[in-house]
Amino acid sequence: MEKKITWNYSKDGFWELNWEGVSLFKAYAMAYHVDGRCIDTRNAVLEKEEKTQGEDGTVLLLTFYSENGLCLQEKLSISGDGVPEASCGLSAEDGSEVETRRLIPLVMQEGEGEHLKLWKHLWAKMLLVPYDNTMWLRYEAAPLRAGRKSYDLTVLFSEDSREGLLVGASDFEVWKNAIVCSAYDARTWNVECGVADEGSHDSMPHGSLRGTKVWSGRFCLLYGEDYRRLLEAYGDLLHEKRKPLQWKEKIPFGFNSWAGLAFRLNEENYQKTAAFLRDELSPAGYQNEGVTYANLDAGWSAIPEEHLPAIVRELHAKGQKAGIYDAPFAFFGENADEEIPGAPGHVYAEILLKDPSGKPLPRVDGAIPFDVTHPAWQQQMRWKLQRFVQWDFDYVKLDFMTHGGMEGCHYAADVRTGRQAIAQGYGLITDFLGEEKTGKPFFISLSIAPLFPNGYGHARRFSCDAFGIDEDVEYVLNAQTYAWWQNGRLYQYNDPDHICLLRSFIAERDSTEGEARARYTSAVIAGTVMMLSDDYENPAARERALRFAGNRKVNELAAKGVAFCPVEAAGSSASAVYTAIVGGKRYLALCHWRKEAEIVRAECRRAGLPANSKYRDLWSGAEFVVEEGGIVWKAEGCDAVILEEI
């Protein structure tokens, strides 16, 4: 039976979304002209209310006029498959151009009559989604509080019942968006277009849009009994609007040089690592249909460029693939007057993103953003990508991608916002590396990238750097707890970062065996790109890799590309329990990252598990049965088990 979902204009500039007789919220709208004028539907005049209905759904269009000459239209639609959306458009009563950098299509608050009780529950949580993941940003689920902010989407939910209300942007090519708890009433949400602040690492205001009518982005709204299903449904909607880059080959298994070698990388240790993958790890079971990748990260310039084609040819001749690295949107150099490689006659100072006075923007995470609309940047980018293709690499990790979307004064006159700019930069890269131009599949992995706009990489790293000790395990699982739904929907793969099983270049100690098992498990359940990273000149690192990365059953599970779903939310931390159905069989991952021994318990009712199932740990072979309605595992420290139904 179809759900009865309606938008209704009530009075005094408010409307409400009614879902099966329950008012999910009431709302009004606001817009700000750059000249200081504002229109607020609560004190504007409703001039027209139009309702149309067709095969694609229904649309309610409300037109408001203000005494200051501004007009605001609120477009409230319900698609044919029952998805409500809202957007607003600013114009002038006399038909002249308007200019704005801030539109608020929804200011949401508790409805009237039979209404959604979540708005008043003190224990209700708001999911705080970071704009990106640079500098170890993380997801949080927190109570409503004045000023709390989530970028592009959020969900208000009850941890106990899982009932939830999701608000999420549908468009990402123009505006940066956020859902913000009002400073004047924490239980009021401002759903805003035009957010540029410390959370998006911007030092300049959001760019303005100009025209006879300027529209906000669209926001969809979903309500249901389980917030996890809402996040998945939202991902499905976005997948239909813009599908991720398709990777028809197998999930990459291999090595990335950064955690293990960093700037110690050189030609000799790279080739020896590739040989270790090929001659020892692959026969032990660490491969995907016989293929492994040997990937260079930052520091690959230590290898003479003239040697790279021969190295790649040798890898290919022995059945391996090769990856390389670039940070295309970020300037880490110190001398901006240096000539740009690949763009003769131009210097870096020309392509740095600047403020209105012509001064380069400040460094973020060590780098000044490039203006990706500048012809000299584009010339250099094509030159770099052409070399990667000519050298016959198969994979590129693109790092510090957030810099391409920062607000500033762009060379291209038609690019007025950071998101318009980054979409251009992404488009150049994906077009150049498309199979129709390269003649073969070329894997694109995005790192330190905004969550949106999506669809420009085969994989996106869903955390910042995470290596191999207990805190890295917890950090990766935080992303798994709140971003599992992005796998296969926004990007073909969530990338859980390179997997360090012994010791990263910055670690003060070796990982314990439990930490190694937990870190490998956190990657397996992500969905996933499997990239080891240790210094294999160390015999202990080779032994550790053979023992953990050589588990064929675990690797077969990882190669399926299924992201495990969290059983619980966990505030700013991570769920300890995750489930998946793979090939018709149930799997359960139990994770622990604390040093002390603890009992980890999966309640069958909460996890959706039958009460009489039996499981076998893919790591140890130990069998687990349901005891008093749950699966119990005693963790002696940081560790993990992956249980397969038997």
N, C-alpha and C positions, 0 to 999 in steps of 0.2 A: 504494500500500500504506500502511495506517495506521501511524503511528509508535507504538512501544510506550513509553508514558510512565507511570510509577507512582510513588506516594508509598509509602514503606516505613518503618514504625517499626523502629528497630534495637535500641537498648538505652540504659540510663542517661539517659533523657530526650531522646535524639536521634532524629531521623528524617532520611531522605534523599530527594532527588528523582532518580530514575533515568530517563535518557533514552536509549533504544536501547542499553541495557547499560552506559552510562557514568553514573557518579555525578556529577551536576553540582555538588552540595554536600551537606553534612549540616548540620543546624540544630537548635537548641533555642529555647525561648521564655521570656520574662520579663514580669512585670507588677508595677507599683508602686502600692500603695494610698497615698492622701494621708496616712494616719496613720503612714507609715514602714515598714509591712510590705511584704515583697516575696515573690513566688513565682517560682521558677526551676525549670523542668522537669527540670533535671539532678539536683536534690536533693529534688524532690517525688516523690510516689508515684503511679504510673500505676494508676488505679482501673478504667478502662474503655477499651476499644478497639473502636470500632464502624465497620463499613464497609458502606455502602449503594451500590447501583448502579441506575440508571434511565436513561430516555431522555435526560435532561439531563447525564449523566455519572456519575462516581463521587465519593463523599465519604468520607474517613477522618476520624473524630472521636475525638480523644484527650482523655481527662479526667484531670487531675492534681489531687491534693490535697496541701496543705502542713500541717505541724504548727501553723502560726499561724492556721489556720482559713480560709485562702484556697483557692479553686478556680480552675484555669485550664484552659480548653478550647481546643484547637488544632484548627481546621477546615482540612483539606487536601483540595482538590477538583481534579478534572480535568473540564473541560466536555466536552460531546459532540463538539466540534470540536478537542479536544486541547490546551486551554489550562489549565495548572496555576494555582491560586490558593491563597493562604494567608491566614488571619486568626485572631485569638484573642479569647476572651471571658473577662472576669474576673468572678467571683461569690464569695459566701461560703458556706461549708459549711452554715451554719445557715439559709440563705435570707434573711438580712438584706441591707440595701442596702450596696453598696460605692461608693467614689468614687475615681476615678483621673484623672491627667492624663498618664500615660505607659504605653503598651503597646508591647511589642516582640514581634510575632508570629514573627519570624525573626531568629536570630543565626546567620548563615551562615558556613561555613568549608569548606575543602577536604574533599572526600569521601574515601572509602576504596576499596580495590580499584582497579578500572579507573575512574579519576576524571578530571575536567576539569583539564588541565595549566595552564590560564590562571592559576589561583590562584598558581602558583609562578614564572611568567615575570616576570623583573625589568623587561622592556620592555612588559608588558601595561599598558593604560591604563584608567582609570576616568573616564567622562564625568561632569563636575561641572555639573549643571544649576542655574542660579540660581533662587531663589524668584520673583524678578521682575527688572526691568531698570533700576530707578531708580539714579541716581548712577553710571551707566556700568558696572554689573555686566555680566559677559560669561560665555560658556561656556568651559569648559576640558576638555581631555583630559589627565590627569596620571597618573603611576604611583601605585600604592597607597602611602599613607603614613598613619601614625597621625593621626586627627583629620580627615582629608579628609571632606567632606560634600557630598552632592548632594540637592537638594530634590525629593521626590515620585518621582523615577525616576533610574536610572543604567543604564549598560551597561558591563560589563567586556569589553574586546576587544583583539585583536591588530591593530595597524596594518598589519602585513605580510599576514597571511592573512585578516583581517577577521572571523575567528571571534569570536562574542560571546555573552554571557549578559546578558539584560536583566531588571531587577527594576523594576516600576512600580506605583504605586498605582492602584486602580480607582475609589476613592471620594474625593470632595473637598468634601463638604457639611458635614463635622464637624471632621475632624482636619487639622492641618498635619503633613506627613510628611517624613521624610528617610532616606537611606541613608548611614550613617556608618562610616568605618573605625575599628575599635576602638583605643582608646589603648593597649591592652595587647598587641594583635596586629594589625598593619596589614592582614593577610590574613584578618581576620574582619570581617564587615559586620553592623552593627546596623540592622535594618529597623524604623524607629520611627514610632509615632504619638504626637503631643504635643510637637512641636519648635517652640519659640519662642525666638529668639535674635537675635544681631546680623544674621544672614543674612536673617531675615524682618523685621528692623527693629523687633523687639518689645523693650519695656523691662519687660514683666511676664511671668510664667510663662504657659504655655499654660493655657487654661481647663480645668477639670475636668468630667468626666461622672459622673453618679450614677444608680444604679438597682440592681435586683436582679441584673442582668447587664449589663456594659458591654462592647461589642464594639469591637475595633479596626476600621480600614478594611481592605479587601481589597487584596492585592498579587498581580499576575499575574507569571508568570515565562516567559520565552521564550529559546530557545537556537537558534542557527543558524550558517551559514557566513558570513554577511555582516551585521554589526551594523547597517548602514543599512536592510536589509530588516526587521530586528527593530524598529527605531524606527518604520518605516512600519506594520508589523503592529500594534504597540502603539497607534499613532494610530487605526488602523482599529477596534480593539476599543473604544477610548474613544468613537469616533464612533457606534458602535452603541448604547452605553450612554446617550450624550447628544449628540444631533446639534447642530452649531452653528446659530446663527441663519441662516436661509436668505435670501439676497439674489437675487431673481429678475430684477433689473435688470442692466444692464451694469456692469463694473468702473468705478469712478469715476476719471476723469481730470480734473485741475483744478489749483487753487492753494490753498495754505495760507499765511496771512499771517505766521507766526511768524519763520522764519529770515530772511526778507527785510525785514520791517517791524517786528517785535516791538512795542514800545510807541510807535513812531512811527505806528502804524496810525490812520487817520482816515477819515472818510466819503469824502473826495475821492480819496485814493490807492487805497482799496478799489474804488470804482466805475471808476476809470481802469484798474486791474488787470483787472477783469472785462471791460472793453471790449477790452483788449489780448488776452485769451484768446479772446474772441468774434470779433474783427475780424481778427486777424493769426495767432494761434497755431492756432486751429481750422481755418481754411482751409489752413494749412501742413501739417496732419495730426495735430496734437495734440488729439485728441478721441476719444470712443468713440461711434460712430454719431451723430455731430453734437453730442454733449452734453459740456459742461465744467462743473465745479463751481468756484464762487468761495467759499472758506471762510475765515471769521473764526476767529482763535485768541485767546489771551489778549490783553487790551487792547481788546476790542471795545466796552467800556463808553464809550470815547471817542466813539462814534457815538450821538447822541441816540436813545433808545429809540423815540420817536414817529416817527422817520424809517425805522426798520427795515422795517416792513411795506411801505412804498412802494418801498424799495430792492429787496426780494425780489420784489415784483410786477413791477418793471421787468426784473429778471433773468429771471423766468419768461416774460414777454412776448417776450423775445428768445431764448428757447430754452435758457437756462442754469438751473442749480440752485444753491442757496445752502446754506452750512454755517455752524454756529456752535459755540461752545466753552463747556465748563464743567468745574470741578474739584469734583464734588459731595461727595466724602468728606473734603475737606481744608480747614482754616481757616488762611488766610494773614494774617488781620487782626491788629491789635495790641490793639484794645479789645474784650474779650469781653463788655462790658456793653452793647454796641450792640444795638438791636432787630433781630431777624431779618427781612429783607424776605420778605414772603409769609406770615409767622407773627406777626401783630400780638400784642403783649403778651408775647412771648417774646424772650429775649436769647441771644446765642451761648453764654454761659457754661453755659446749661442743656444744650446738646447736644454739648459737648466730651466726648470719651471720657476717663474718669477711672480712677484707681487706687483701691484699697480705702479710702484715707483721704479720698477726694473731691477729690484734686488732679488737674487735667488732665494727661494724658500729655505727655512732652516732645515738642518739635517734631522731625519727621523730614523732611529735605529742605526745611526752611523752614516746615512746616505742622503744626498739631496735628490729629490725627484726630477726625472727628465720630463720635458714637454714632449709627449709621444705623438703630438700632432705636427711637430716641426719636420720639414722635409729632410733636414740633415740627420735627425734621429732615425727617420724611416729609411734613409739611404744606408746608414750604418747597420740598422737591424737586418735589412735584406742581405747585406754583405756578410754579416755574422751567420745568418741562417743558411746562406748559400754555401759557406765553408763547411758547416755541419753536414749538409747534404752531400757535398762533393767528397768529404772525408768518409762518407758512407756510414755515419752513425745511425742508430735505430731508435734512440730515446734521448729526450732532453728534459732535464729538471730546470724549470724557470723559477727563480727565487726573487723574493722581495717585490712581489707583484703589486702589493698595496700602493706603492709609490706612484704607479701609473694612474691612479684614480684620485689623486689629491687636488684640492681646489687651488686654482691659480689663474694667471693670464696666459691663455693658450695661443699659439701661433695661428691656428685655424679659426677664422672669424665665426664659423658656424658652430664651434665647440664652446659652450658656455658653462659646462659643469664637468666635474671630475669623472662622473660616470659616463658621460658622452665621450670623454677622452680615453678612458681605459677600454671602452668597447672598441674604439678605433685601433688602439694598440693591440688588443687581443685579436681583432679581426685580421690584421696584417700577418700576425704569427701563424694563426690557424690556417689561413688561406695559403701561405707560403709552404707550410709543412703538410698540406693535404696530400693524400695518396695520389690524386690525379696529377700533381706536380712533381712529387718526389719519386713516383714510380714504385713505391713500396710503403707499407705501414710505418708510421713514425709516431712513437708514443710521446705524448706531452703530459708532464707531471707538473702541477702548479704548487708552489710552496710560498708560505707567508702571503697568501692571496686572500682578498676579500671573499666572503661566501658568495656574494653577488657582485656583478652579473655572472650567472652560471652558464655552463655549456661550452666553455672555451678550452677545456682541458680534458684528457681522458681520466685523470686522477687529480684530486686536490688533497693536500696534506691537511688533516682536520685538527692538528695541534701545531704548536711551535716545536722547536727542537726537543726531542725526548730520546734519551739514550738507554741506559740499562739498569738503573737502580730503583729502589722502591718508590721514590717520588716520581720517577719517570713513568712507572707502571700506573700509578694513580692518576697522573696527568693525562695519559693517553685514554684511560678508562673514563675520565670525565668527559672527554669528547665522544667516546662511544655511548655514554649514557644519554647524551642529549643530541647527538648528530648521526646516530646509526641510520636514520631514515633517509639521509642524503645519498647513501650508497645506491647506485643504480637508478637514481631519480634525478638529482642535480648534476652529479658526475657519475661516470660509470663505476669508478672506484673511490672509496675513501682511502687515503694513503695514511697508514699509521706511523710513518717515519721509519728511518733505518733502524734495524734491530741490533743493538749492541748486547752481546751475550757474556762478555768478560769485562772489558774496561774501555771506556771512551777516552779520548785524548784529554778531556778536562776532569775526569773522575779522580778522586783521591784514593780510591780503593777498587779492588775487583768486585764484581757482582757476586752474590752468593748463587748457589745452584737454584735455589727457590726463586730468586729474582730473575734469573735467566729464563726459567720455565714460565714465570708470570709474564715477562716481557714478550716472549715469543707467543704466548697465548693471546695477549692483548692485540697482537698483530693479526693472528689467525682469525679472530672473531670480528675483525673490522670490515672485511669484505672483498678484496684487500690487495695491496701491492707488497710483495715480500722482498725486502732488501736488507740483507745482513750488513753489519759494519763493525769490524774489529781489525786489529793489527795481526795478521796471520803469520808474521815473522815470529810471533810468540807461540811456542808449541802449546801452551795452555789454551790459547784462543782457538787454535785448530781443533784441539781435543773437545773443547766446549761446543764448538759449532757442529762437529760430527755427531756429538751425543744428542743435541737438542734439535738441530736443523735437519738431522737425518732420520727423523721419525716419519715414516712413510704415511701412516694413517693420519697423522696430524696435517701433513702437507697436502694429502688428498682432500681433506676438508677445506683447507685454505684455498685450494685451487678451484673450489666451487663458486667462490665469489659471493657468499651469502653473509650479510651483516647480521650479527646476533642482536636481539632486542633486549633492552634492560628490563628487569622485572620491577625495579623501583627507581624513583628519583632519589637524589641524595644531596640536596642543597647545593653547595659549591664543590662537593667532592664527587664520588662515583658510586654507582651501583656495584654490589659484590656478586650479583647473579644475573646471567644472561641466557636467553634461550633462542633456539632456531629449529626449524624443520628443514632438513637437507636431504633430498632424494627420498622423501617420504618417511624419514627417520628423525626422531627427536634427539636434540643435543642440548646439553646444559653446561655452561661454563661457570665455575665458582672461582672467584679471585680474592686475594688478600694481599695487602701491601704494607701492613704494620709489622714491626719487628717482633712484637710479643705474640705468643701462641693464642689463638682464638678459635671459637667454633663459628663456622659459616654454615648457615641453614637456608635452604630453599624451600619455602612453603609451597606445596603442590597446588593449592587453590590459587594463590597469587601468581604462580608461574605458569598456570594453565597446564599442569602435568597430571596425568592419570595417577590415581592413588596406589596402583599395584604394579608399577613399572620397575624394571631392573636396569641398571646402567653399568658400563665398564669405562674406567678412566683410560683415555687414549695414551696417557703418559706412563702410568705405572702398571696398567692392567688390573688394578684393584676393582672389585665389584661393589656397587652401592645399591641398597634397596631403600624403599620408603619406610621411614620409622615415624610413627605418630603424625602422619600427614605431611612429612617433609623429608628432604635429603640432607643428611648431616655430614659435614667434612671438618676434621680438625686440622687447621693450618698451624704449622709450627713457627711460622714467620711469613715473610713475603713469599707467596707461592700461588699456584693455580692448578686446577684440574679441568679437563675437558671430558665430560661424561657422554657416552653414546648409548642410546637405548639398545638393549639386547632382548 
